[in-house]
Amino acid sequence: MRKARIERKTKETDITVEINLDGNGVYDVETGIGFLDHMLEQLSRHSLIDITLRAKGDLHIDYHHTTEDSGIAIGEAVAKALGDRTGIRRYGDALIPMDETLTRVALDISNRPYLIWRVDFSRDKLGQMDTELFKEWFQAFAQAAGITLHVETLYGTNNHHIIESCYKALARALRAGLEIDPRRADAVPSTKGVLGGSL
């Protein structure tokens, strides 16, 4: 099974994450940020990646460091569990509705990180969480995981629905891209023979 454990400790955060890419969507997440926990639970449930995460951060300052660093830690764990990415389908996409909202995610597990973020919010906060921090999480995750990631909300008015549809769409696209292709299970999915870099 493709599993990994990452421990990330800085002066701002202390995070431990364990993942199983071939799991059943079992999660146990505690970041100290209720809304972020809810989103990471959605990510696990709909991608079928088992995620155990414990994060302690400088929440007395704000939620920025804990949000960003949880994205980094999960991304690093995904990259570690993937190894050289042999056998994966590599590409994934999802179009996810949530009531009045529709979000599209397309990704390439290419080891060439990039984020396109076309998501707008009409409020600065969801509960106590700044909505601008969601882009920071997706950027950190894409960079650390080595994923080219395009996220676009096509329409929607409810801010909770908008961001939840982003995480669910990411989850479903990851599920597709991370899956082992039985027709090419022994090959890296690239004509170059490797994924990433300038080769």
N, C-alpha and C positions, 0 to 999 in steps of 0.2 A: 504493500500500500504506500501511497505517496503522502508521507507525513513530514511535518517539520515543527520545530520549537524555536522561538526567537525570544531572547531577553534583551530589552533595550532600556538602558538606564542613563539619564542625563540629570542635570541640575533642575530640570523642569518637570520631567516625568519618569516614572518607573513602570515599565510595561512588560508583561510576559504573555505570549500568545502561543497556542498550540493549534495546529490545523491538520485535518485529514481531507485531502482532495477527493478521496473515494469514500466519503462518509454518507450519512443519511440526513444531513441537515440538523444535527444535534448541536445546540449552543448553550454556552454558559458564559455570559458576558457581564462584566461590571467595570464601567469606566467612571462612575460618579456623575455621569450626565445621562439623565433618563431618556431623553429623546435620541441621543446617539446610541444608547444600548438598544433601543427599539429598532433603529435602522440596521444595526449590525446583526440583530436577531433575524430580521427579514432577509438580509444578505445570506446568512447561513441556511435558513429554511428553504429558500428558493433556488439556491445553487447546489444544495446537498453537500456543501463543504461543512464538516464539523469544525466549530470554532469555540475554543476556550480562551478567554481573554480577561486579564486582570490589569487594570491601569490605575495608577495613583498619580495625580498631576496637581499643578499649582492652580487649582480651581478658585482659590481666593483672589487670584489676579483676573483671570477670565478662562474661557473654555478653549482658547486657540491651541495651546500647546498639546493638550490632551487629545483634542480632535485630530490635529495633524499627525501627531506621533502614533496614534492608533492606526491611522492609514498607512504610515510607513511600516509599522511592525507587521500588520497583516500582509501588506505587499511583499515584504522581505520573506515572510513565511511561505507565501505562495511561490515566490521565485526559488526558494531553497527546496521546497517539495517537488518542484518541476524538474530540477536538475538541468539536463541539456535539452529538455522538452521533446524528447523522442516520443513519437507515436501519437501526439495530441492532434486533434482536428485543427487547432490553431485559431480559426476564425469563429466568431459567434455574434449573433445579433438577436435583439428582442424588441418587440413593440408591445408596450404594456399599458393598458387602460386602468385608470382608477377613478371611477365615477366620471366626472366631467373632464378629467385630465388624461392626456395621452403622451407618453414618453418613449423615445426610441434610443436604444444603445446599440452601437456596433463596435466590435473590438477585434484586435489582432494581437495574439499572445506571441509577439515577435521578438521580444527582448530589445525593442526600440521604443522606449517610453515617450508618449505624447498624449496630451489631453486637449480635446476640443470640448468646450463647455458652453452650451447655448441654453441656459436655464435662467429664467428671471423670476424674482419674487416680488410680491407687492407689500411685504412686511419685512421689517428689519430683524424681527425675532420670532421664533417659534418656542413658546414658553420662555425659558431663560437663555435659549441658544440663539446666537446670531446666525441668520441665514447665510451670510457671506462665508461662514466656516465650512459649509458643505462643499463648495468648490475646493477649499484647501484639503479636505479629506480625499476627494477624488483625485486631485493632483498628486498628493503624497502617495496614494495607493498605486496609481498608474506608474509613477516614477520608480517606486521600489519594486513593483512586481514585474516591470519591463513589459508594459502593455500599452499599445496604441489604443486610446479609448475616446470614442466620440459619444457625447451625451447631449441629447436635444429634447426639450419638452416642446412638443408641437403646439399644444394649447392646454389651458387649465387656469383655474382661478383660485382654488383652495391651496394654500401654501403647503399644508400637511400632505395633501394628495400629490402635489408636484414632487416634493423630495422623496416621498415614499415610493412613488412610481420610478424614480431614478434608481434607487437602490434595488428594487425588485427587477427592473430591466437589466441592471448590471448583473444581478445574480443569475438570471436566466441566460444571458449571453455568456457568462463565465461557464455555466454548466455545459453549454454546447462546445465552447472552445477548448475546455480542459479535458473533455472526454477523449479516451483513447480510441483511435480509429482502427477497428479490427483488420482492415485491409492494408494498413501501413503501420502496424504497431511497433515495428522495429526500425522505423526511419524518422529522421528529423524532417518536419514538413517544410522543406525549402530546397530549391534547386542548388543552392550554395552548399548545402550539407550542414550548415550551422544557422542558428537564429541570432540576430543582433550584430552590433558592431558595423564596421564599414566594409566587411568582406563581400 
